[in-house]
Amino acid sequence: MAQAAGTLSGGEQQMLAIGRGMMAEPRLLILDEPSLGLSPLLVEEMFALIRRLNADGLPILLVEQNVVQSLEVAARAYILENGQFALSGTADAVRDNPELRRAYLGM
């Protein structure tokens, strides 16, 4: 079926963008807010794809506000607050750090 990219759903457009990027056989895939505007089901699919690509050996730099999902797929995490590093370390250490709530949620 032939369909113009502009007529695809948000999730389909995100998958298409990743597919186009993969065609270049990158040594590093940089994703900026890949879950932005997606339904919860498509967010799950997007993060499953990210996990699969990374498990296949592709390093991924992920910029994402969905901190819970991101920390599930990340090896390392860097939390920014007002453009400054507020917290960094392994994903497990950042997830377990009480400063995460303060830095990310302002609480």
Residue pairs with C-beta under 8 A, 6 or more apart in sequence:
5 13
5 16
8 16
10 37
10 38
10 42
11 38
11 39
11 42
11 45
11 46
14 34
14 35
14 38
14 42
14 46
15 46
15 49
18 29
18 31
18 34
18 49
18 53
21 29
22 29
22 53
26 58
27 59
28 58
28 59
28 60
28 61
29 53
29 58
29 59
29 60
29 61
30 60
30 61
30 63
31 50
31 60
31 61
31 62
31 63
31 64
32 63
33 63
33 64
33 65
34 46
34 50
34 62
34 64
35 42
35 43
35 46
35 47
35 64
35 66
35 69
36 65
38 46
43 66
43 69
47 69
47 72
47 73
50 60
50 62
50 73
51 73
53 60
54 60
54 73
60 73
62 70
62 73
62 74
64 70
67 79
67 100
67 104
70 77
71 77
71 91
71 94
71 95
72 91
74 91
75 90
75 91
76 88
76 89
76 90
76 91
77 87
77 88
77 89
77 90
77 91
77 94
77 95
78 85
78 87
78 88
79 85
79 86
79 87
79 88
79 94
79 100
79 103
79 104
80 86
81 103
81 104
86 99
86 103
87 94
87 97
87 99
87 100
87 103
88 94
89 97
94 100
101 107
